Amino acid sequence: MFKWEEDRTFIVGNLPYYITSPILRKFFWSGKGEFAWWLFMVQDEVWKKLRFDADKKSYLYWILNYAYEVQYLKTVPAKAFSPAPKVKSCLIWLVKKSDSPNIPFHELIKFLDLFSPYSRKTLWKISKIINKKWGSFVIPENLSNKRLEELDWNQLEEIFVA
């Protein structure tokens, strides 16, 4: 399951639940995410937002799943801790993918920074708002009525090749 590579860095941690998202966002957004694999204990709710088949894809989902496969390993019940928290925990494993989407990472970050604050709006409406201020992202007509959270990687790539 785990392949040890002497010349690679591995990250293991139990992330404080109230700041898990900011920690992960900082690591991956800054480009410091180039590690062989990561093993974290996180709140169960965070895992549900990060898994590859999440219904609603968040900013954190896009930046982690860009280059890593996020795998669920095990649920850790609250009673395993003292004092017991009010939430379930789980172990997740982030393993470097052999290939990433055909989108430059810095362009993905730029796109997410502009589009993700408007999660309830369609891509077409968001593009009208942001194109006035920051330039243009051309949204293909077949995606104009979708929201960012509804896209898959192939659809997101369409935006970058349009």
C-alpha positions, 0 to 999 in steps of 0.5 A: 500500500505505502511505497517507501522512497528514500529520496522523497518527502512524506507528510503525516499529521493529525490536522486541527479540525477547525483549521484543516482547510486553511492548512491544506489550502496554504500547502497546495496553493503555495505550490509546496504540495510536491510530496510523494504522499500525505497521510492525515487524520481529518474530520469526516466532513472534510473527507466528504468534501475532498473525495473524487466523487463529491457532489459539490466540488469546493476550492479545496477539492480542485486544488487537492485532486489536481495532482493527488488521488484522495483516498479514504483509509479508515473511520476513527470513532469519537470514543477513540479520543479523550475527551471525545469530540462531537465529530467522527474522524477519518484517515485520508491518504493523498497519493501523487497521480501519475498525470494531472489535468491538462490545465496549468496549475497557476491558471487553475488557481487564478480561475478558482480565485475568481470563480469560487466566491460565486458558488451559487451562480452559473459560470456564465453569470460569474464570467459577466461579473469578473470579465469587467474587472479582471479580463476574460475566461471564455465559457463554452456555451455547453457549460454556461448554465453550470456552476463550478461545483458541478463540473468535472475535470474534462469540463474544466479543461474545456474552459482552458482550451476555449 
